[in-house]
Amino acid sequence: MVPYKKREKSQLHKTLELLDARMELPDDKKRYYHALKKGYEGERMFDRFLEQSLHNDCYVLNDLLLQHNNTTFQIDNLLIFSELVYPFEVKNFDGDYYYENEQIFSKSGLELVNPLNQLSKTESLLRKLLQSLNFPLPLSPKIVFINPEFTLYQAPLDKPFLFHSQLHRFFKQLNEQPSHLTEKHKWLANKLISLHISDYPVQQLPKYRYDELRKGIICENCSSFALEIVGQKCVCRECKHVEVVRDAILRSVWEYKLLFPDRVITTANIHEWCQIIESRRRIKRVLDENFEIVGSNRWISYK
């Protein structure tokens, strides 16, 4: 099953990932970034289950950030069948937990943020949004505990929980469910994608300045700075990953634009940002071939 809307790291996730490699994040931002990273890994695990196990006629929309009545809500995975919609909340918890008094606790007694509350909010807002679009399909929301190393003791049977060991049976049931999509369902899928919010809250980012960040090209595989140029290739001494120099420069320009949208892209600026590219001509050639040239002579920049 190929997803109709693929999953991508959010701009917030990408920015924190770059900052984590180039500076020492404050403790609260580091914890937040690691939670984002672990959550994303769990969501990708569930994506792979969907792609390998789901064969029925449905639309798969990954990672929707929507708004209704000025309230924002996120859906990790949404499946649109002809007569039913499944919103999924994916959790990548690991370890031993127990359920008591409508709450989830670790064995040490630490209370987790209750995913049932989050799912209830999502269900309510999604139902109202579908009604406003004149598409009041019934919902069957689920919380997926994707990590096989997670155990929830005393889990009640009447809650919409799906554990790793149940996923194959669950997808078998979905594949046997009658479903025949029409153009109306395609319209709904496209409408929800068009309503997806791609912006991220700036307040979640730490303060940072250009002169405070470590310069250099980061390995796209392991995020280390242990790169060296060997002919037309960029080789990582840590993980042995190989990338074409042109692609590494373009990726570094994208990172520069993401972190500093107000800074001008020039050959000198990107040469300083990349560090390990000795030849400015090499950088200028890549910029000339891939960006629009603004100005002339000494005042050339790119956009």
Salt bridges, closest charged atoms under 4 A:
GLU17 OE2 - LYS9 NZ 2.82
ASP20 OD1 - LYS30 NZ 2.90
GLU43 OE1 - ARG7 NH1 3.30
ASP47 OD2 - ARG7 NE 2.61
ASP47 OD2 - ARG44 NH1 3.11
GLU89 OE2 - LYS91 NZ 3.19
ASP94 OD1 - LYS38 NZ 2.23
GLU102 OE1 - LYS159 NZ 3.32
GLU123 OE2 - ARG127 NH2 2.99
ASP211 OD1 - ARG209 NE 3.37
GLU212 OE2 - ARG209 NH1 3.31
GLU220 OE2 - HIS241 NE2 2.73
GLU220 OE1 - ARG251 NE 3.94
GLU243 OE1 - ARG251 NH2 2.78
ASP247 OD1 - ARG246 NH1 2.94
GLU255 OE1 - ARG22 NH2 3.38
GLU255 OE2 - ARG251 NH1 3.22
ASP288 OD2 - LYS284 NZ 2.80
